[in-house]
Amino acid sequence: MSANKIPVAAVLILAVLSLSACGNTIRGMGRDTANTVDATQAAGRNVNQAAQ
């Protein structure tokens, strides 16, 4: 590998690793949001049952 290709390869590898980390973060945020919605709905059901 020539001296000019090594920095380019390093930048590409770092870019791929960074993008994969972003994908994991977005997926985790989606799960957290879904859990929040579920917890809010469950709390609403509990309040409704207590009011009856």
CHARMM-style PDB file with segment names, atoms N, HN, CA, C and O in Angstrom:
ATOM      1  N   MET     1       0.852  -1.168   0.000  1.00  0.00      PROA
ATOM      2  CA  MET     1       0.000   0.000   0.000  1.00  0.00      PROA
ATOM      3  C   MET     1       0.897   1.229   0.000  1.00  0.00      PROA
ATOM      4  O   MET     1       1.868   1.294   0.754  1.00  0.00      PROA
ATOM      5  N   SER     2       0.583   2.178  -0.821  1.00  0.00      PROA
ATOM      6  HN  SER     2      -0.206   2.126  -1.433  1.00  0.00      PROA
ATOM      7  CA  SER     2       1.414   3.369  -0.893  1.00  0.00      PROA
ATOM      8  C   SER     2       1.132   4.282   0.291  1.00  0.00      PROA
ATOM      9  O   SER     2       0.127   4.126   0.985  1.00  0.00      PROA
ATOM     10  N   ALA     3       2.023   5.227   0.512  1.00  0.00      PROA
ATOM     11  HN  ALA     3       2.840   5.353  -0.051  1.00  0.00      PROA
ATOM     12  CA  ALA     3       1.904   6.137   1.651  1.00  0.00      PROA
ATOM     13  C   ALA     3       0.667   7.025   1.540  1.00  0.00      PROA
ATOM     14  O   ALA     3       0.143   7.471   2.561  1.00  0.00      PROA
ATOM     15  N   ASN     4       0.200   7.286   0.351  1.00  0.00      PROA
ATOM     16  HN  ASN     4       0.626   6.924  -0.479  1.00  0.00      PROA
ATOM     17  CA  ASN     4      -0.980   8.139   0.172  1.00  0.00      PROA
ATOM     18  C   ASN     4      -2.279   7.412   0.484  1.00  0.00      PROA
ATOM     19  O   ASN     4      -3.268   8.050   0.845  1.00  0.00      PROA
ATOM     20  N   LYS     5      -2.296   6.099   0.353  1.00  0.00      PROA
ATOM     21  HN  LYS     5      -1.492   5.581   0.060  1.00  0.00      PROA
ATOM     22  CA  LYS     5      -3.530   5.344   0.554  1.00  0.00      PROA
ATOM     23  C   LYS     5      -3.797   5.026   2.025  1.00  0.00      PROA
ATOM     24  O   LYS     5      -4.945   4.787   2.402  1.00  0.00      PROA
ATOM     25  N   ILE     6      -2.773   5.019   2.847  1.00  0.00      PROA
ATOM     26  HN  ILE     6      -1.841   5.213   2.540  1.00  0.00      PROA
ATOM     27  CA  ILE     6      -2.946   4.670   4.263  1.00  0.00      PROA
ATOM     28  C   ILE     6      -3.833   5.683   4.987  1.00  0.00      PROA
ATOM     29  O   ILE     6      -4.750   5.259   5.690  1.00  0.00      PROA
ATOM     30  N   PRO     7      -3.619   6.990   4.859  1.00  0.00      PROA
ATOM     31  CA  PRO     7      -4.516   7.929   5.547  1.00  0.00      PROA
ATOM     32  C   PRO     7      -5.957   7.854   5.023  1.00  0.00      PROA
ATOM     33  O   PRO     7      -6.903   8.001   5.797  1.00  0.00      PROA
ATOM     34  N   VAL     8      -6.125   7.631   3.742  1.00  0.00      PROA
ATOM     35  HN  VAL     8      -5.356   7.511   3.113  1.00  0.00      PROA
ATOM     36  CA  VAL     8      -7.460   7.524   3.169  1.00  0.00      PROA
ATOM     37  C   VAL     8      -8.172   6.306   3.753  1.00  0.00      PROA
ATOM     38  O   VAL     8      -9.348   6.385   4.109  1.00  0.00      PROA
ATOM     39  N   ALA     9      -7.475   5.196   3.851  1.00  0.00      PROA
ATOM     40  HN  ALA     9      -6.520   5.131   3.562  1.00  0.00      PROA
ATOM     41  CA  ALA     9      -8.065   3.981   4.419  1.00  0.00      PROA
ATOM     42  C   ALA     9      -8.427   4.196   5.886  1.00  0.00      PROA
ATOM     43  O   ALA     9      -9.474   3.735   6.342  1.00  0.00      PROA
ATOM     44  N   ALA    10      -7.572   4.889   6.619  1.00  0.00      PROA
ATOM     45  HN  ALA    10      -6.722   5.263   6.249  1.00  0.00      PROA
ATOM     46  CA  ALA    10      -7.844   5.151   8.035  1.00  0.00      PROA
ATOM     47  C   ALA    10      -9.091   6.022   8.196  1.00  0.00      PROA
ATOM     48  O   ALA    10      -9.914   5.769   9.076  1.00  0.00      PROA
ATOM     49  N   VAL    11      -9.233   7.030   7.365  1.00  0.00      PROA
ATOM     50  HN  VAL    11      -8.565   7.236   6.650  1.00  0.00      PROA
ATOM     51  CA  VAL    11     -10.407   7.896   7.429  1.00  0.00      PROA
ATOM     52  C   VAL    11     -11.662   7.113   7.090  1.00  0.00      PROA
ATOM     53  O   VAL    11     -12.687   7.288   7.750  1.00  0.00      PROA
ATOM     54  N   LEU    12     -11.613   6.262   6.088  1.00  0.00      PROA
ATOM     55  HN  LEU    12     -10.781   6.120   5.551  1.00  0.00      PROA
ATOM     56  CA  LEU    12     -12.779   5.454   5.719  1.00  0.00      PROA
ATOM     57  C   LEU    12     -13.190   4.509   6.848  1.00  0.00      PROA
ATOM     58  O   LEU    12     -14.377   4.348   7.129  1.00  0.00      PROA
ATOM     59  N   ILE    13     -12.219   3.895   7.480  1.00  0.00      PROA
ATOM     60  HN  ILE    13     -11.254   4.026   7.252  1.00  0.00      PROA
ATOM     61  CA  ILE    13     -12.509   2.981   8.590  1.00  0.00      PROA
ATOM     62  C   ILE    13     -13.154   3.746   9.745  1.00  0.00      PROA
ATOM     63  O   ILE    13     -14.133   3.280  10.329  1.00  0.00      PROA
ATOM     64  N   LEU    14     -12.613   4.912  10.074  1.00  0.00      PROA
ATOM     65  HN  LEU    14     -11.818   5.290   9.599  1.00  0.00      PROA
ATOM     66  CA  LEU    14     -13.194   5.715  11.148  1.00  0.00      PROA
ATOM     67  C   LEU    14     -14.610   6.174  10.805  1.00  0.00      PROA
ATOM     68  O   LEU    14     -15.473   6.226  11.681  1.00  0.00      PROA
ATOM     69  N   ALA    15     -14.850   6.503   9.550  1.00  0.00      PROA
ATOM     70  HN  ALA    15     -14.149   6.461   8.839  1.00  0.00      PROA
ATOM     71  CA  ALA    15     -16.185   6.929   9.130  1.00  0.00      PROA
ATOM     72  C   ALA    15     -17.189   5.790   9.282  1.00  0.00      PROA
ATOM     73  O   ALA    15     -18.307   6.002   9.752  1.00  0.00      PROA
ATOM     74  N   VAL    16     -16.796   4.595   8.888  1.00  0.00      PROA
ATOM     75  HN  VAL    16     -15.889   4.422   8.506  1.00  0.00      PROA
ATOM     76  CA  VAL    16     -17.696   3.438   9.008  1.00  0.00      PROA
ATOM     77  C   VAL    16     -17.993   3.141  10.477  1.00  0.00      PROA
ATOM     78  O   VAL    16     -19.137   2.854  10.829  1.00  0.00      PROA
ATOM     79  N   LEU    17     -16.989   3.206  11.325  1.00  0.00      PROA
ATOM     80  HN  LEU    17     -16.060   3.438  11.039  1.00  0.00      PROA
ATOM     81  CA  LEU    17     -17.211   2.961  12.752  1.00  0.00      PROA
ATOM     82  C   LEU    17     -18.125   4.026  13.356  1.00  0.00      PROA
ATOM     83  O   LEU    17     -18.991   3.711  14.171  1.00  0.00      PROA
ATOM     84  N   SER    18     -17.938   5.262  12.967  1.00  0.00      PROA
ATOM     85  HN  SER    18     -17.234   5.519  12.304  1.00  0.00      PROA
ATOM     86  CA  SER    18     -18.782   6.345  13.483  1.00  0.00      PROA
ATOM     87  C   SER    18     -20.228   6.167  13.054  1.00  0.00      PROA
ATOM     88  O   SER    18     -21.141   6.355  13.858  1.00  0.00      PROA
ATOM     89  N   LEU    19     -20.443   5.809  11.808  1.00  0.00      PROA
ATOM     90  HN  LEU    19     -19.701   5.657  11.155  1.00  0.00      PROA
ATOM     91  CA  LEU    19     -21.808   5.617  11.314  1.00  0.00      PROA
ATOM     92  C   LEU    19     -22.496   4.440  11.991  1.00  0.00      PROA
ATOM     93  O   LEU    19     -23.696   4.499  12.260  1.00  0.00      PROA
ATOM     94  N   SER    20     -21.761   3.382  12.266  1.00  0.00      PROA
ATOM     95  HN  SER    20     -20.787   3.334  12.047  1.00  0.00      PROA
ATOM     96  CA  SER    20     -22.377   2.243  12.945  1.00  0.00      PROA
ATOM     97  C   SER    20     -22.751   2.614  14.371  1.00  0.00      PROA
ATOM     98  O   SER    20     -23.763   2.135  14.883  1.00  0.00      PROA
ATOM     99  N   ALA    21     -21.966   3.446  15.017  1.00  0.00      PROA
ATOM    100  HN  ALA    21     -21.144   3.834  14.601  1.00  0.00      PROA
ATOM    101  CA  ALA    21     -22.310   3.897  16.372  1.00  0.00      PROA
ATOM    102  C   ALA    21     -23.569   4.744  16.348  1.00  0.00      PROA
ATOM    103  O   ALA    21     -24.397   4.642  17.254  1.00  0.00      PROA
ATOM    104  N   CYS    22     -23.728   5.574  15.333  1.00  0.00      PROA
ATOM    105  HN  CYS    22     -23.055   5.657  14.597  1.00  0.00      PROA
ATOM    106  CA  CYS    22     -24.945   6.391  15.208  1.00  0.00      PROA
ATOM    107  C   CYS    22     -26.171   5.500  15.028  1.00  0.00      PROA
ATOM    108  O   CYS    22     -27.227   5.776  15.597  1.00  0.00      PROA
ATOM    109  N   GLY    23     -26.040   4.452  14.251  1.00  0.00      PROA
ATOM    110  HN  GLY    23     -25.182   4.228  13.789  1.00  0.00      PROA
ATOM    111  CA  GLY    23     -27.152   3.535  14.046  1.00  0.00      PROA
ATOM    112  C   GLY    23     -27.591   2.879  15.342  1.00  0.00      PROA
ATOM    113  O   GLY    23     -28.787   2.725  15.589  1.00  0.00      PROA
ATOM    114  N   ASN    24     -26.634   2.495  16.170  1.00  0.00      PROA
ATOM    115  HN  ASN    24     -25.663   2.621  15.970  1.00  0.00      PROA
ATOM    116  CA  ASN    24     -26.973   1.890  17.456  1.00  0.00      PROA
ATOM    117  C   ASN    24     -27.661   2.896  18.363  1.00  0.00      PROA
ATOM    118  O   ASN    24     -28.594   2.540  19.084  1.00  0.00      PROA
ATOM    119  N   THR    25     -27.217   4.141  18.339  1.00  0.00      PROA
ATOM    120  HN  THR    25     -26.460   4.430  17.754  1.00  0.00      PROA
ATOM    121  CA  THR    25     -27.821   5.173  19.180  1.00  0.00      PROA
ATOM    122  C   THR    25     -29.257   5.443  18.754  1.00  0.00      PROA
ATOM    123  O   THR    25     -30.141   5.561  19.603  1.00  0.00      PROA
ATOM    124  N   ILE    26     -29.498   5.542  17.469  1.00  0.00      PROA
ATOM    125  HN  ILE    26     -28.781   5.446  16.780  1.00  0.00      PROA
ATOM    126  CA  ILE    26     -30.852   5.806  16.972  1.00  0.00      PROA
ATOM    127  C   ILE    26     -31.776   4.643  17.301  1.00  0.00      PROA
ATOM    128  O   ILE    26     -32.931   4.849  17.673  1.00  0.00      PROA
ATOM    129  N   ARG    27     -31.272   3.432  17.167  1.00  0.00      PROA
ATOM    130  HN  ARG    27     -30.334   3.265  16.865  1.00  0.00      PROA
ATOM    131  CA  ARG    27     -32.084   2.252  17.498  1.00  0.00      PROA
ATOM    132  C   ARG    27     -32.433   2.264  18.984  1.00  0.00      PROA
ATOM    133  O   ARG    27     -33.564   1.958  19.361  1.00  0.00      PROA
ATOM    134  N   GLY    28     -31.480   2.611  19.814  1.00  0.00      PROA
ATOM    135  HN  GLY    28     -30.561   2.860  19.508  1.00  0.00      PROA
ATOM    136  CA  GLY    28     -31.726   2.676  21.260  1.00  0.00      PROA
ATOM    137  C   GLY    28     -32.731   3.757  21.620  1.00  0.00      PROA
ATOM    138  O   GLY    28     -33.561   3.565  22.509  1.00  0.00      PROA
ATOM    139  N   MET    29     -32.662   4.889  20.939  1.00  0.00      PROA
ATOM    140  HN  MET    29     -31.989   5.046  20.217  1.00  0.00      PROA
ATOM    141  CA  MET    29     -33.631   5.959  21.187  1.00  0.00      PROA
ATOM    142  C   MET    29     -35.035   5.513  20.811  1.00  0.00      PROA
ATOM    143  O   MET    29     -36.001   5.863  21.490  1.00  0.00      PROA
ATOM    144  N   GLY    30     -35.156   4.750  19.744  1.00  0.00      PROA
ATOM    145  HN  GLY    30     -34.372   4.465  19.193  1.00  0.00      PROA
ATOM    146  CA  GLY    30     -36.459   4.225  19.344  1.00  0.00      PROA
ATOM    147  C   GLY    30     -37.033   3.298  20.398  1.00  0.00      PROA
ATOM    148  O   GLY    30     -38.227   3.349  20.694  1.00  0.00      PROA
ATOM    149  N   ARG    31     -36.190   2.456  20.961  1.00  0.00      PROA
ATOM    150  HN  ARG    31     -35.220   2.415  20.720  1.00  0.00      PROA
ATOM    151  CA  ARG    31     -36.656   1.547  22.021  1.00  0.00      PROA
ATOM    152  C   ARG    31     -37.074   2.329  23.256  1.00  0.00      PROA
ATOM    153  O   ARG    31     -38.096   2.024  23.871  1.00  0.00      PROA
ATOM    154  N   ASP    32     -36.285   3.340  23.621  1.00  0.00      PROA
ATOM    155  HN  ASP    32     -35.455   3.588  23.122  1.00  0.00      PROA
ATOM    156  CA  ASP    32     -36.620   4.153  24.789  1.00  0.00      PROA
ATOM    157  C   ASP    32     -37.949   4.870  24.583  1.00  0.00      PROA
ATOM    158  O   ASP    32     -38.767   4.946  25.500  1.00  0.00      PROA
ATOM    159  N   THR    33     -38.161   5.390  23.386  1.00  0.00      PROA
ATOM    160  HN  THR    33     -37.497   5.328  22.641  1.00  0.00      PROA
ATOM    161  CA  THR    33     -39.418   6.083  23.097  1.00  0.00      PROA
ATOM    162  C   THR    33     -40.599   5.123  23.191  1.00  0.00      PROA
ATOM    163  O   THR    33     -41.638   5.468  23.754  1.00  0.00      PROA
ATOM    164  N   ALA    34     -40.444   3.938  22.651  1.00  0.00      PROA
ATOM    165  HN  ALA    34     -39.600   3.658  22.194  1.00  0.00      PROA
ATOM    166  CA  ALA    34     -41.517   2.941  22.720  1.00  0.00      PROA
ATOM    167  C   ALA    34     -41.817   2.570  24.169  1.00  0.00      PROA
ATOM    168  O   ALA    34     -42.981   2.426  24.544  1.00  0.00      PROA
ATOM    169  N   ASN    35     -40.779   2.416  24.983  1.00  0.00      PROA
ATOM    170  HN  ASN    35     -39.834   2.533  24.678  1.00  0.00      PROA
ATOM    171  CA  ASN    35     -40.986   2.089  26.394  1.00  0.00      PROA
ATOM    172  C   ASN    35     -41.689   3.226  27.123  1.00  0.00      PROA
ATOM    173  O   ASN    35     -42.518   2.980  27.999  1.00  0.00      PROA
ATOM    174  N   THR    36     -41.368   4.465  26.771  1.00  0.00      PROA
ATOM    175  HN  THR    36     -40.694   4.665  26.060  1.00  0.00      PROA
ATOM    176  CA  THR    36     -42.022   5.619  27.397  1.00  0.00      PROA
ATOM    177  C   THR    36     -43.500   5.648  27.055  1.00  0.00      PROA
ATOM    178  O   THR    36     -44.339   5.910  27.917  1.00  0.00      PROA
ATOM    179  N   VAL    37     -43.816   5.380  25.803  1.00  0.00      PROA
ATOM    180  HN  VAL    37     -43.134   5.166  25.103  1.00  0.00      PROA
ATOM    181  CA  VAL    37     -45.224   5.349  25.385  1.00  0.00      PROA
ATOM    182  C   VAL    37     -45.968   4.246  26.126  1.00  0.00      PROA
ATOM    183  O   VAL    37     -47.082   4.460  26.602  1.00  0.00      PROA
ATOM    184  N   ASP    38     -45.366   3.080  26.224  1.00  0.00      PROA
ATOM    185  HN  ASP    38     -44.461   2.905  25.837  1.00  0.00      PROA
ATOM    186  CA  ASP    38     -46.007   1.971  26.937  1.00  0.00      PROA
ATOM    187  C   ASP    38     -46.245   2.318  28.405  1.00  0.00      PROA
ATOM    188  O   ASP    38     -47.317   2.036  28.941  1.00  0.00      PROA
ATOM    189  N   ALA    39     -45.259   2.926  29.054  1.00  0.00      PROA
ATOM    190  HN  ALA    39     -44.388   3.155  28.618  1.00  0.00      PROA
ATOM    191  CA  ALA    39     -45.391   3.287  30.465  1.00  0.00      PROA
ATOM    192  C   ALA    39     -46.460   4.353  30.655  1.00  0.00      PROA
ATOM    193  O   ALA    39     -47.209   4.305  31.632  1.00  0.00      PROA
ATOM    194  N   THR    40     -46.545   5.308  29.746  1.00  0.00      PROA
ATOM    195  HN  THR    40     -45.937   5.347  28.953  1.00  0.00      PROA
ATOM    196  CA  THR    40     -47.565   6.353  29.833  1.00  0.00      PROA
ATOM    197  C   THR    40     -48.955   5.766  29.670  1.00  0.00      PROA
ATOM    198  O   THR    40     -49.876   6.146  30.393  1.00  0.00      PROA
ATOM    199  N   GLN    41     -49.119   4.853  28.738  1.00  0.00      PROA
ATOM    200  HN  GLN    41     -48.371   4.544  28.151  1.00  0.00      PROA
ATOM    201  CA  GLN    41     -50.423   4.214  28.537  1.00  0.00      PROA
ATOM    202  C   GLN    41     -50.813   3.382  29.755  1.00  0.00      PROA
ATOM    203  O   GLN    41     -51.974   3.386  30.163  1.00  0.00      PROA
ATOM    204  N   ALA    42     -49.855   2.674  30.331  1.00  0.00      PROA
ATOM    205  HN  ALA    42     -48.912   2.670  29.999  1.00  0.00      PROA
ATOM    206  CA  ALA    42     -50.135   1.869  31.524  1.00  0.00      PROA
ATOM    207  C   ALA    42     -50.532   2.770  32.690  1.00  0.00      PROA
ATOM    208  O   ALA    42     -51.444   2.433  33.445  1.00  0.00      PROA
ATOM    209  N   ALA    43     -49.871   3.892  32.844  1.00  0.00      PROA
ATOM    210  HN  ALA    43     -49.130   4.166  32.230  1.00  0.00      PROA
ATOM    211  CA  ALA    43     -50.224   4.827  33.911  1.00  0.00      PROA
ATOM    212  C   ALA    43     -51.633   5.379  33.699  1.00  0.00      PROA
ATOM    213  O   ALA    43     -52.395   5.535  34.653  1.00  0.00      PROA
ATOM    214  N   GLY    44     -51.971   5.669  32.453  1.00  0.00      PROA
ATOM    215  HN  GLY    44     -51.352   5.542  31.678  1.00  0.00      PROA
ATOM    216  CA  GLY    44     -53.319   6.151  32.157  1.00  0.00      PROA
ATOM    217  C   GLY    44     -54.376   5.113  32.487  1.00  0.00      PROA
ATOM    218  O   GLY    44     -55.436   5.450  33.014  1.00  0.00      PROA
ATOM    219  N   ARG    45     -54.096   3.863  32.183  1.00  0.00      PROA
ATOM    220  HN  ARG    45     -53.235   3.590  31.755  1.00  0.00      PROA
ATOM    221  CA  ARG    45     -55.040   2.785  32.526  1.00  0.00      PROA
ATOM    222  C   ARG    45     -55.180   2.668  34.046  1.00  0.00      PROA
ATOM    223  O   ARG    45     -56.288   2.465  34.544  1.00  0.00      PROA
ATOM    224  N   ASN    46     -54.092   2.790  34.779  1.00  0.00      PROA
ATOM    225  HN  ASN    46     -53.193   2.955  34.375  1.00  0.00      PROA
ATOM    226  CA  ASN    46     -54.133   2.693  36.245  1.00  0.00      PROA
ATOM    227  C   ASN    46     -54.967   3.836  36.838  1.00  0.00      PROA
ATOM    228  O   ASN    46     -55.744   3.624  37.769  1.00  0.00      PROA
ATOM    229  N   VAL    47     -54.805   5.024  36.303  1.00  0.00      PROA
ATOM    230  HN  VAL    47     -54.174   5.196  35.547  1.00  0.00      PROA
ATOM    231  CA  VAL    47     -55.584   6.168  36.799  1.00  0.00      PROA
ATOM    232  C   VAL    47     -57.056   5.958  36.476  1.00  0.00      PROA
ATOM    233  O   VAL    47     -57.922   6.251  37.301  1.00  0.00      PROA
ATOM    234  N   ASN    48     -57.342   5.454  35.285  1.00  0.00      PROA
ATOM    235  HN  ASN    48     -56.638   5.216  34.615  1.00  0.00      PROA
ATOM    236  CA  ASN    48     -58.728   5.203  34.889  1.00  0.00      PROA
ATOM    237  C   ASN    48     -59.359   4.162  35.805  1.00  0.00      PROA
ATOM    238  O   ASN    48     -60.504   4.328  36.226  1.00  0.00      PROA
ATOM    239  N   GLN    49     -58.641   3.106  36.115  1.00  0.00      PROA
ATOM    240  HN  GLN    49     -57.711   2.972  35.773  1.00  0.00      PROA
ATOM    241  CA  GLN    49     -59.178   2.058  36.987  1.00  0.00      PROA
ATOM    242  C   GLN    49     -59.384   2.590  38.404  1.00  0.00      PROA
ATOM    243  O   GLN    49     -60.359   2.231  39.064  1.00  0.00      PROA
ATOM    244  N   ALA    50     -58.489   3.427  38.866  1.00  0.00      PROA
ATOM    245  HN  ALA    50     -57.697   3.719  38.330  1.00  0.00      PROA
ATOM    246  CA  ALA    50     -58.623   3.972  40.223  1.00  0.00      PROA
ATOM    247  C   ALA    50     -59.798   4.934  40.316  1.00  0.00      PROA
ATOM    248  O   ALA    50     -60.396   5.077  41.382  1.00  0.00      PROA
ATOM    249  N   ALA    51     -60.133   5.591  39.219  1.00  0.00      PROA
ATOM    250  HN  ALA    51     -59.647   5.475  38.353  1.00  0.00      PROA
ATOM    251  CA  ALA    51     -61.223   6.569  39.228  1.00  0.00      PROA
ATOM    252  C   ALA    51     -62.586   5.877  39.177  1.00  0.00      PROA
ATOM    253  O   ALA    51     -63.601   6.491  39.507  1.00  0.00      PROA
ATOM    254  N   GLN    52     -62.620   4.631  38.776  1.00  0.00      PROA
ATOM    255  HN  GLN    52     -61.796   4.132  38.508  1.00  0.00      PROA
ATOM    256  CA  GLN    52     -63.912   3.920  38.637  1.00  0.00      PROA
ATOM    257  C   GLN    52     -64.377   3.331  39.922  1.00  0.00      PROA
ATOM    258  OT1 GLN    52     -65.437   2.707  39.967  1.00  0.00      PROA
TER     259      GLN     52
END
